[in-house]
Amino acid sequence: MLGLITLPASTASSVKLLRLQHLEEMSTLKCFPHGLAVPAQPHPSWYGSRVARRGGRWASKATVTTSFEGTVAGMAPAPEQVEAMRCLSLGGWVEEQLLPLLTPVEDAWQPSDLLPCFSRSAATASAEQQQAMTMTTEELQARASDVPDDVLVCLVGNMVTEEALPTYMCMGNRVAGSCDETGCSDLPWARWLRGWTAEENRHGDLLNRYLYLSGRVDMRQVERTVHHLLRNGMHMLRPSSPYHNAVYGAFQERATFVSHSRTARHAARHGDRCLAKICGVVAADEKRHETAYAKVSARLFEVDPDGMVRALAAVLRDKITMPGQLMTDGRDADLFAHFSAVAQHTGVYTTRDYGDMVDHFVRRWKVADLAGGQLSGEGRRAQDYVCGMPRKIRRMEELAHDRAIKAAKQPEFARFSWLFDRPVCIRA
């Protein structure tokens, strides 16, 4: 295991001095309920009607309140956050701790290693690769034929989310102190961002090709959904904040690891070993990426515990907005909600998983152990809020489950254009 290096002794004191200066600058602003400091204003409906009916046709429309967007997006992060990120880079921490988590290109799997191959390149592949590459399309389709529709919905939703990678790289490149300022910078943070993007890029390619070859889904509707999502973008509470980005990245990578690994288990249970292997290798990548962002957050908790606990509380208050939340196929006004309901119903990703994830990171980052002398009054309130979240989430999940049992309604279904408008159970 690689050990943490020691930052210069002046770093912590510099961070504290910068925070005091920043607090003075912010003294005229009012605290926003989500942990943000913004001018007092009503909370907007940034995505009020996800899809608006006009002229009898459904068209995607993200309605972001201009004033709120300008305030949040244009508001620079606290100076101590930028300073902390630069210290991690200049001090060698990123080079020693993060970059080794990227797989060398020569050793990395590629989508063609796991799917039928239509060229002669299989002759130079390993025995394991040849087994997948020499599989015929008919064999792949025969295995895919037994995968249930609800699992296919989860698979398509995961693939659509992966395919919106250009948005995620754009968001990552907005983070102050860790972006790629030239497009080919040799600085450690820039190399990490490009390396992470290169690894993530294979995920959408692989899942997309499998779905195309399987013949089980309406690829045009799937592709339209990807197109819509890329046009719609994504919502983040503080897109330029290094602290928010590190916390958000850790949560998102862990959530995708859980989702892909559970989909792999479903595929194996229904006899599709090819799909199980595909989801398994994607999940393994997500696990490495989770490790990276969790390590960044852990180091930032050591450097600036007060700033990080407040950032963590703000991200949790924002409910960890999923990157695919703005997806639509141009027909279903609530496509993401229906996709999420299917994931909950099948056990691919559930409310309980979210509670477990919050509990995991609270323990991983030792939030409860932060001493009172390390935290401001706001930091202590954030600590109390964060440490109480896992219990609250589990309690809400139990209450929702009890209400569902008492209601004893008939099963609910939603039609998915991805599956040629076949109905899929979203609540039993």
C-alpha positions as CSV (number, residue, x, y, z in Angstrom):
1,M,0.0,0.0,0.0
2,L,1.3,3.4,-0.9
3,G,1.7,5.7,2.1
4,L,0.4,9.3,2.3
5,I,3.2,11.9,1.8
6,T,3.5,14.8,4.1
7,L,2.5,18.2,2.7
8,P,4.6,21.2,3.6
9,A,4.0,22.3,7.2
10,S,2.8,25.7,6.0
11,T,-0.1,24.2,4.0
12,A,-2.6,23.8,6.9
13,S,-1.9,27.3,8.2
14,S,-2.2,28.7,4.7
15,V,-5.6,27.0,4.3
16,K,-6.8,28.5,7.6
17,L,-5.7,32.0,6.7
18,L,-7.3,31.8,3.3
19,R,-10.6,30.6,4.9
20,L,-10.6,33.6,7.2
21,Q,-10.1,35.9,4.3
22,H,-12.9,34.2,2.4
23,L,-15.3,34.3,5.3
24,E,-14.8,38.1,5.5
25,E,-15.6,38.4,1.8
26,M,-18.7,36.3,2.2
27,S,-20.0,38.2,5.2
28,T,-22.7,40.0,3.2
29,L,-24.2,36.8,1.9
30,K,-26.9,34.7,3.4
31,C,-26.5,31.0,4.0
32,F,-28.3,28.9,1.5
33,P,-30.2,25.8,2.8
34,H,-28.1,23.4,0.8
35,G,-24.9,24.7,2.5
36,L,-24.1,27.2,-0.2
37,A,-23.5,30.9,0.6
38,V,-25.5,32.8,-2.0
39,P,-27.6,36.0,-2.0
40,A,-31.0,35.4,-0.5
41,Q,-33.4,34.2,-3.2
42,P,-36.1,31.6,-3.6
43,H,-35.0,28.1,-4.5
44,P,-35.6,27.7,-8.2
45,S,-37.2,24.8,-10.0
46,W,-34.1,24.2,-12.2
47,Y,-35.7,21.2,-13.9
48,G,-39.3,22.0,-13.4
49,S,-40.9,20.2,-16.3
50,R,-38.3,17.8,-17.6
51,V,-40.2,17.4,-20.8
52,A,-42.6,20.0,-22.2
53,R,-45.5,19.2,-24.6
54,R,-45.5,21.6,-27.5
55,G,-47.5,21.2,-30.7
56,G,-48.6,17.7,-29.6
57,R,-45.0,16.5,-29.5
58,W,-42.7,15.8,-26.6
59,A,-39.5,17.8,-26.6
60,S,-36.8,17.8,-23.9
61,K,-36.4,21.0,-22.1
62,A,-34.2,21.7,-19.1
63,T,-35.5,24.8,-17.4
64,V,-32.7,26.3,-15.3
65,T,-33.4,29.5,-13.6
66,T,-30.9,32.0,-15.1
67,S,-30.2,34.0,-12.0
68,F,-29.5,30.9,-9.9
69,E,-27.3,29.3,-12.6
70,G,-25.3,32.4,-12.9
71,T,-24.8,32.7,-9.2
72,V,-23.7,29.1,-8.6
73,A,-21.7,28.5,-11.8
74,G,-20.0,31.9,-11.7
75,M,-19.1,31.8,-8.0
76,A,-15.5,30.8,-7.5
77,P,-14.7,28.2,-4.9
78,A,-13.1,29.3,-1.6
79,P,-9.4,30.1,-2.2
80,E,-8.2,27.5,0.4
81,Q,-9.8,24.8,-1.7
82,V,-7.8,25.7,-4.8
83,E,-4.7,26.0,-2.7
84,A,-5.2,22.5,-1.2
85,M,-5.6,21.0,-4.6
86,R,-2.4,22.6,-6.0
87,C,-0.5,21.5,-3.0
88,L,-1.5,17.9,-3.6
89,S,-0.2,18.2,-7.2
90,L,3.0,20.2,-6.5
91,G,3.8,18.1,-3.5
92,G,3.8,14.9,-5.5
93,W,0.7,13.3,-3.9
94,V,-1.3,13.0,-7.1
95,E,1.7,11.5,-8.9
96,E,2.3,8.9,-6.2
97,Q,-1.2,8.1,-5.1
98,L,-3.6,8.6,-8.0
99,L,-1.8,8.1,-11.3
100,P,-0.8,4.5,-10.4
101,L,-4.5,3.6,-10.1
102,L,-4.8,4.1,-13.9
103,T,-4.2,0.9,-15.9
104,P,-1.4,1.2,-18.5
105,V,-2.9,1.2,-22.0
106,E,-1.0,-1.9,-23.0
107,D,-2.6,-3.8,-20.1
108,A,-6.1,-2.4,-20.3
109,W,-9.0,-4.4,-21.8
110,Q,-10.7,-3.1,-24.9
111,P,-14.3,-3.6,-26.0
112,S,-13.3,-5.8,-28.9
113,D,-11.7,-8.3,-26.3
114,L,-15.2,-9.2,-25.0
115,L,-17.4,-9.3,-28.1
116,P,-17.6,-11.2,-31.4
117,C,-14.9,-10.1,-33.7
118,F,-15.4,-9.5,-37.4
119,S,-11.8,-9.1,-38.4
120,R,-8.6,-11.3,-38.2
121,S,-7.3,-9.5,-35.1
122,A,-8.4,-12.5,-33.0
123,A,-5.4,-14.4,-34.2
124,T,-3.1,-12.3,-32.0
125,A,-5.3,-12.3,-29.0
126,S,-4.9,-14.3,-25.8
127,A,-6.8,-17.5,-25.3
128,E,-9.4,-15.8,-23.0
129,Q,-9.9,-13.0,-25.5
130,Q,-10.2,-15.5,-28.4
131,Q,-13.1,-17.2,-26.6
132,A,-15.1,-14.1,-26.6
133,M,-13.9,-12.8,-30.0
134,T,-14.7,-16.0,-31.8
135,M,-18.2,-16.2,-30.4
136,T,-20.7,-15.6,-33.2
137,T,-23.5,-13.0,-33.1
138,E,-26.0,-15.9,-33.0
139,E,-24.4,-17.3,-29.9
140,L,-24.5,-13.9,-28.2
141,Q,-28.1,-13.4,-29.1
142,A,-29.0,-16.8,-27.9
143,R,-27.5,-16.0,-24.5
144,A,-29.1,-12.6,-24.4
145,S,-32.6,-14.0,-25.2
146,D,-33.2,-15.1,-21.6
147,V,-32.2,-11.8,-19.9
148,P,-35.5,-10.3,-18.5
149,D,-36.8,-6.9,-19.6
150,D,-36.3,-5.3,-16.2
151,V,-32.6,-6.2,-16.3
152,L,-32.4,-4.8,-19.8
153,V,-33.9,-1.5,-18.6
154,C,-31.2,-1.3,-16.0
155,L,-28.5,-2.2,-18.5
156,V,-29.7,0.5,-21.0
157,G,-30.0,3.1,-18.3
158,N,-26.5,2.4,-17.2
159,M,-25.2,2.5,-20.8
160,V,-26.9,5.8,-21.5
161,T,-25.4,7.3,-18.4
162,E,-21.9,6.0,-19.4
163,E,-22.3,7.4,-22.9
164,A,-22.7,11.0,-21.5
165,L,-19.0,11.0,-20.8
166,P,-18.3,14.2,-22.8
167,T,-20.5,16.1,-20.2
168,Y,-18.6,14.6,-17.3
169,M,-15.2,15.5,-18.7
170,C,-16.4,19.0,-19.3
171,M,-17.6,19.2,-15.7
172,G,-14.3,17.8,-14.4
173,N,-12.4,20.4,-16.4
174,R,-14.3,23.2,-14.6
175,V,-12.9,22.2,-11.2
176,A,-10.6,25.0,-10.0
177,G,-7.1,23.9,-9.1
178,S,-7.3,20.5,-10.8
179,C,-8.3,21.1,-14.4
180,D,-6.4,20.7,-17.7
181,E,-5.8,24.3,-18.7
182,T,-4.2,23.6,-22.1
183,G,-5.9,20.3,-23.2
184,C,-2.6,18.5,-23.1
185,S,-1.1,19.7,-19.9
186,D,1.6,17.4,-18.3
187,L,0.5,18.4,-14.7
188,P,-0.6,15.5,-12.6
189,W,-4.2,16.5,-12.2
190,A,-4.6,17.0,-15.9
191,R,-3.1,13.6,-16.6
192,W,-5.5,12.0,-14.1
193,L,-8.5,13.6,-15.8
194,R,-7.5,12.5,-19.2
195,G,-6.6,9.0,-18.0
196,W,-9.9,8.6,-16.2
197,T,-11.8,9.8,-19.2
198,A,-9.9,7.3,-21.5
199,E,-10.8,4.4,-19.2
200,E,-14.4,5.5,-18.8
201,N,-14.8,5.9,-22.6
202,R,-14.5,2.1,-23.0
203,H,-17.6,1.5,-20.8
204,G,-20.2,3.1,-23.0
205,D,-18.5,1.7,-26.1
206,L,-18.7,-1.9,-24.8
207,L,-22.2,-1.7,-23.4
208,N,-23.5,0.0,-26.6
209,R,-22.0,-2.7,-28.8
210,Y,-23.4,-5.5,-26.7
211,L,-26.9,-4.0,-26.9
212,Y,-26.6,-3.5,-30.6
213,L,-25.5,-7.1,-31.2
214,S,-28.1,-8.6,-28.8
215,G,-31.0,-7.5,-30.9
216,R,-33.1,-7.1,-27.7
217,V,-33.6,-3.3,-27.7
218,D,-34.7,-0.5,-30.1
219,M,-31.2,1.0,-30.7
220,R,-32.6,4.1,-32.4
221,Q,-34.6,5.0,-29.2
222,V,-31.6,4.2,-27.1
223,E,-29.4,6.5,-29.2
224,R,-32.0,9.2,-29.1
225,T,-31.9,9.0,-25.3
226,V,-28.1,9.5,-25.4
227,H,-28.5,12.4,-27.7
228,H,-31.0,14.1,-25.5
229,L,-28.9,13.5,-22.3
230,L,-25.8,15.1,-23.9
231,R,-27.9,18.1,-25.0
232,N,-29.4,18.4,-21.6
233,G,-26.2,18.2,-19.6
234,M,-26.2,17.6,-15.8
235,H,-26.7,19.4,-12.6
236,M,-24.1,19.8,-9.9
237,L,-24.4,22.0,-6.8
238,R,-20.9,23.5,-7.0
239,P,-19.3,22.4,-10.3
240,S,-16.1,24.4,-9.8
241,S,-15.5,23.4,-6.2
242,P,-12.7,20.9,-5.7
243,Y,-14.1,19.6,-2.4
244,H,-17.6,19.1,-3.8
245,N,-16.2,17.4,-6.9
246,A,-14.0,14.9,-4.9
247,V,-17.0,13.9,-2.6
248,Y,-19.4,13.7,-5.6
249,G,-16.9,11.6,-7.5
250,A,-16.4,9.1,-4.7
251,F,-20.2,8.6,-4.3
252,Q,-20.9,8.4,-8.1
253,E,-18.1,5.8,-8.7
254,R,-19.3,3.7,-5.8
255,A,-22.9,3.9,-7.1
256,T,-21.9,2.8,-10.6
257,F,-19.8,0.0,-9.2
258,V,-22.8,-1.3,-7.2
259,S,-25.1,-1.0,-10.2
260,H,-22.9,-2.7,-12.8
261,S,-21.9,-5.5,-10.4
262,R,-25.5,-6.2,-9.5
263,T,-26.4,-6.3,-13.3
264,A,-23.6,-8.8,-13.8
265,R,-25.1,-11.1,-11.1
266,H,-28.5,-10.9,-12.8
267,A,-27.0,-11.7,-16.2
268,A,-25.1,-14.7,-14.8
269,R,-28.3,-15.9,-13.0
270,H,-30.1,-15.9,-16.4
271,G,-27.3,-17.7,-18.3
272,D,-25.7,-14.8,-20.1
273,R,-22.0,-15.2,-19.2
274,C,-20.9,-12.8,-21.9
275,L,-23.0,-9.9,-20.3
276,A,-21.9,-11.0,-16.8
277,K,-18.3,-10.6,-17.9
278,I,-18.9,-7.3,-19.6
279,C,-20.6,-5.8,-16.6
280,G,-18.0,-7.3,-14.3
281,V,-15.0,-5.6,-16.0
282,V,-16.8,-2.3,-16.1
283,A,-17.6,-2.6,-12.3
284,A,-13.9,-3.3,-11.6
285,D,-12.9,-0.1,-13.3
286,E,-15.5,1.8,-11.3
287,K,-14.1,0.3,-8.1
288,R,-10.6,1.6,-8.9
289,H,-12.0,5.0,-9.7
290,E,-14.0,5.0,-6.4
291,T,-10.7,4.2,-4.6
292,A,-9.1,7.3,-6.3
293,Y,-11.8,9.8,-5.4
294,A,-12.1,8.4,-1.9
295,K,-8.4,8.8,-1.4
296,V,-8.5,12.4,-2.6
297,S,-11.3,13.1,-0.2
298,A,-9.5,11.4,2.7
299,R,-6.4,13.5,2.1
300,L,-8.4,16.7,1.9
301,F,-10.1,15.8,5.2
302,E,-6.6,15.7,6.7
303,V,-5.6,19.1,5.2
304,D,-8.9,21.0,5.7
305,P,-11.4,19.0,7.9
306,D,-13.7,22.0,8.4
307,G,-14.0,22.7,4.7
308,M,-14.5,19.1,3.7
309,V,-17.2,18.3,6.3
310,R,-19.2,21.3,5.2
311,A,-18.7,20.3,1.5
312,L,-19.9,16.7,2.4
313,A,-23.0,18.0,4.2
314,A,-23.8,20.3,1.2
315,V,-23.5,17.4,-1.3
316,L,-25.7,15.1,0.9
317,R,-28.3,17.9,1.3
318,D,-28.4,18.0,-2.5
319,K,-29.3,14.3,-2.5
320,I,-26.3,13.3,-4.7
321,T,-28.0,14.2,-8.0
322,M,-27.4,11.4,-10.4
323,P,-25.6,12.3,-13.7
324,G,-28.3,10.8,-15.8
325,Q,-31.2,12.6,-14.2
326,L,-31.9,14.7,-17.3
327,M,-32.3,11.7,-19.6
328,T,-35.3,11.5,-21.8
329,D,-36.2,9.5,-24.9
330,G,-38.4,12.4,-26.2
331,R,-41.6,10.6,-25.2
332,D,-41.5,9.7,-21.5
333,A,-41.6,12.8,-19.3
334,D,-40.4,10.7,-16.3
335,L,-37.9,8.3,-18.0
336,F,-35.2,8.7,-15.3
337,A,-37.8,8.2,-12.5
338,H,-39.1,5.0,-14.2
339,F,-35.6,3.7,-14.8
340,S,-34.7,4.3,-11.2
341,A,-37.9,2.6,-10.0
342,V,-37.0,-0.5,-12.1
343,A,-33.5,-0.5,-10.6
344,Q,-35.1,-0.3,-7.1
345,H,-37.5,-3.1,-7.9
346,T,-34.9,-5.4,-9.3
347,G,-32.4,-4.7,-6.5
348,V,-29.8,-3.3,-9.0
349,Y,-29.5,0.0,-7.0
350,T,-31.8,0.8,-4.0
351,T,-32.4,3.3,-1.3
352,R,-30.7,1.0,1.1
353,D,-27.6,1.0,-1.1
354,Y,-27.5,4.8,-0.8
355,G,-27.8,4.6,3.0
356,D,-25.0,2.0,3.1
357,M,-22.9,4.2,0.9
358,V,-23.2,7.3,3.1
359,D,-22.4,5.1,6.1
360,H,-19.3,3.7,4.3
361,F,-17.8,7.1,3.5
362,V,-18.6,8.6,6.9
363,R,-16.6,5.8,8.4
364,R,-13.9,5.8,5.6
365,W,-13.2,9.5,6.2
366,K,-13.6,9.3,10.0
367,V,-16.1,12.2,10.1
368,A,-17.3,11.3,13.6
369,D,-13.7,11.5,14.9
370,L,-13.1,15.1,13.9
371,A,-12.2,17.0,17.0
372,G,-14.2,20.1,18.0
373,G,-11.0,22.3,17.7
374,Q,-10.7,21.4,14.0
375,L,-14.2,22.6,13.2
376,S,-16.0,25.9,13.1
377,G,-19.6,26.2,14.4
378,E,-20.9,25.5,10.9
379,G,-18.5,22.6,10.6
380,R,-19.8,21.0,13.8
381,R,-23.4,21.4,12.6
382,A,-22.4,19.8,9.3
383,Q,-20.7,16.9,11.2
384,D,-23.8,16.2,13.2
385,Y,-25.9,16.3,10.1
386,V,-23.6,14.0,8.2
387,C,-23.2,11.4,11.0
388,G,-27.0,11.2,11.4
389,M,-27.7,10.7,7.7
390,P,-27.3,6.9,7.5
391,R,-29.8,6.3,10.3
392,K,-32.3,8.8,8.7
393,I,-32.0,7.3,5.2
394,R,-32.6,3.7,6.6
395,R,-35.5,4.9,8.6
396,M,-37.1,6.6,5.6
397,E,-36.5,3.5,3.5
398,E,-38.3,1.4,6.2
399,L,-41.2,3.8,6.3
400,A,-41.6,3.8,2.5
401,H,-41.5,0.0,2.5
402,D,-44.2,-0.1,5.2
403,R,-46.4,2.4,3.4
404,A,-46.1,0.3,0.2
405,I,-47.2,-2.8,2.0
406,K,-50.2,-1.1,3.6
407,A,-51.2,0.4,0.3
408,A,-51.4,-3.0,-1.2
409,K,-51.9,-1.6,-4.7
410,Q,-51.8,-3.5,-7.9
411,P,-48.4,-3.7,-9.6
412,E,-47.5,-0.6,-11.6
413,F,-46.0,-0.8,-15.0
414,A,-44.3,1.7,-17.4
415,R,-43.7,1.3,-21.1
416,F,-40.1,1.8,-22.3
417,S,-39.4,2.8,-25.9
418,W,-36.0,1.2,-25.4
419,L,-37.8,-2.2,-25.4
420,F,-40.2,-1.4,-28.3
421,D,-42.8,0.0,-25.8
422,R,-43.1,-3.2,-23.8
423,P,-44.4,-2.7,-20.2
424,V,-42.0,-3.3,-17.3
425,C,-43.0,-3.5,-13.7
426,I,-41.8,-0.5,-11.7
427,R,-43.6,-1.3,-8.4
428,A,-45.0,-4.7,-7.2
